[in-house]
């Protein structure tokens, strides 16, 4: 049984599917397997969809961070068609550009004491994620969390040490009389906040 390996790491859609189909054609109708290496889950989904449509056996495995192997089992008998079918490319989520927007010192609505405890736990957990966010924005009541007396200062300093931008709205600091009490990160403005949010791959609002 023939075996072919396709390296499609870094290739945008539809190239992983195109390369895989080319490898299948090289089997010339003989039974075999084609293993395709890709770097995102969308490519895995596209290859799996193609395999199901064609009646091939298919399995996938995550080998490491941003590394996947999709294995197609070809029964043989009928060569892969040369005519390319339409391939719909789903968008690949942006990685490494998550922005967290914190607009209150409490998480959720209902009870302020509970909300404050939840926000503390959220920022604690955020600081311990394997991939920290690109930036955390604090505005309105959230500005209090970056200032003197905040129970989350150490967690925010840990995030900053790992490369996360900690930015607090200057207008908000001034409104709450906290301009001189900022203890972590820098001061930002609404233009920068909008730029960060609209340019983010993912925005999280606790």
Buried (B, 14 or more C-beta within 10 A) or exposed (E): EBEBEBEBBEBEBBBBBBBBBBBBEBBEBEEBBBBBBBBBBBBBBBBBBBBEEBEBEBEBEEEEEEEBBBBBBBEBEEBBEEEEEEBEEEEBEEEEBBBBBBBBBBBEEEEEEEBBBBBBBBBBEBBEEEEBBBBBBBBBBBBBBBBEEBBBBEBBBBBBEEEBBBBBBBBBBEEBEBBEBBEBBEBBEEEBBEEBBEEBEBBBEB
